[in-house]
Amino acid sequence: MEELYNAMSMASSTLQRNIDGSLLAALTEVAEDLHAGDIHQEDGLPDAETTARLRELLQPIKLDGYQPEEIRQAMQLVLVKVMQFDAIEPNKQVTPDALATLATFLINLMLPTKPQELAVADVAVGTGNLLFAVMNALAQQTKAQVHGYGVDNDEDLLALAGISATLQDLRVDLYHQDALDTLVFGQTDIVVSDLPVGYYPLDDRARGFGLAAKSGHSYAHHLLIEQGLRQLKPGGLGLFYVPANVFKTAESATLTQWLTKHAFFQGLITLPQAMFGSADAQKSLLFLQKPGAGARQATQVLLGEFPSLDDVDGMKQFVNAVQAWYQANIQLGD
């Protein structure tokens, strides 16, 4: 994996200097060159010297020697560098792998018997890191055929997600659109999303949602929670990474009332502040289930804190506590 990362990182930087564009665009083109097995030139770019250097870096890479998860991890490491270099806004940063680990753990716990075809969607897919990490983990840990669906309104991030999925040989359909417009794919078993935080500017469209603000702009992350739940099959799981203060804002009473009426509010797990750099950026996992298909509201909502991944004892205690919660509140009566 280190060889793949180094080749993609150096090739992206080399190409970016020659085309004088964003590092994100350069990484996307490098990934496409890797898939094609040659360097694409257009209007004399990259120039001959850069093309020769790119071939030198990329030709030794044999993608069939890597597992999909290794390719994703290499892409993710390069993406961290890309986000810093291009100064990409916080709402579009790469989702940490720990969030995919937590989501996959809860999916496997809550869906011990999975359908042969498992559909997973992300309504704020970005570069696809969270969706693809969850898909790879589920493919490794189950016998299900996993199909992904991703939506984003940023075509540059979506272009990278597309070639990343291709390199990983994932079954993914990606849609360039406003995630709060009508979605064109069917209901899914799981929605997992690291939601962008802020206000949604299109008030007329927001009024079609129960979580729209009574006046002024609505919170985009509230509307995306509702949209995600709409997209779930009965009994499906919604795993939404939201601001840690999501139930401490002026709109929190409306959110709580709406969730109580339309969803099974199964849990809220706070993530370590150190994972995000500041208290303002800290997130929690809002863990919901759509009523129907035998799903039930947990007698006691799961509340807790996710430990640091390097805290081995804390992680064991967390896993044991969540499994005990499941046995006492969900599995009871099955």
C-alpha positions, 0 to 999 in steps of 0.5 A: 500500500505504501508503494501505491500511496507514494506513487500517487502522491508524487505523481499528483504533485508532479502533474499539478505543477505542470498543469497549474491547477488544483491538486484534487484535479491532478489526483483525479487525472492520475487515478484515471491514468492508473486505470487506463494504463497510460498517461492522457495528454490534451492540448500539449499537457502534461508536457513531454518531460512531465509525461515521462516522469508520470510513466516512470512513477505509475507504470510499476504499479499493478492494481490487481496486486492490491485489495480494494481496501488497500487502494481506498486507504492509499487514496485517502492518505493522498486526499489528506494532503490534497485537502490541505494543499487546496485549502478545501472547506471543512464540510468537504474534508475527508471523513476519518476512517474511525467513523467508518469503523464505528458505522460498520460495527453498528451495522453488523450488530443491528443487521446480523442477518443481511439480505443477499443484496445490500444497498448502502447510500451516502447523501453527502458522499464527497470523495466517497471515503466513508461510503467506500470504507463501509462497503469494503468492510461489509464485503469482507465481513459478510457474504452480501453483494454490496451496492453503493449509491452516492449523491453530491453537488460538488462535481470535482469531489464526485469525479474523484469518487467515481474513479476511486470506485472504479479502481476499487472495483466497487458497484457504485452509482453516483449522482451529481445533484442537490441531495435535497432534491428528489433522489432517483435511486430506490430505497436502501438498507443503510444510509451512512453519511458525514453530514455537512453543517450549516444553513440550506439556502433554498427555503422553498425546497426546504418547506417540503420537509418536516424539519424545515425551520419555521422562519429563515433558513433551515439547517442543512444537516437536519433536512439531510437526516429527514431525506436519508430516512425517506430513502431507507427501506422499512427497518433500515439503518440511518447512521448520521454524523452530526454536530456534537451539539445537535440537541443543544441548538434553538432547533433541537426541540423540533428535531427531537419531536420529529424523530420521536414521531418518524423514526426509532431514535436508537442512539447517540455516540459522541466522538473524541474531540481530538479527532476533529481538532476543536470543540466546534468541529466535534461530531456525534453519531446519530443512530436511527432506524426506520420503523417497520419490518420488525424493527423496534424502539430500544427501551433505553437509548444508547448514549456513550462516547467512542474511545480513541482507537489507540485506547485498547482497553477503552475500545474493549469496554465500548464494544462490550457495553454496546453489545450488552445494550443490544442484547438488553434492548433490541435482541430481547424478545427476538 
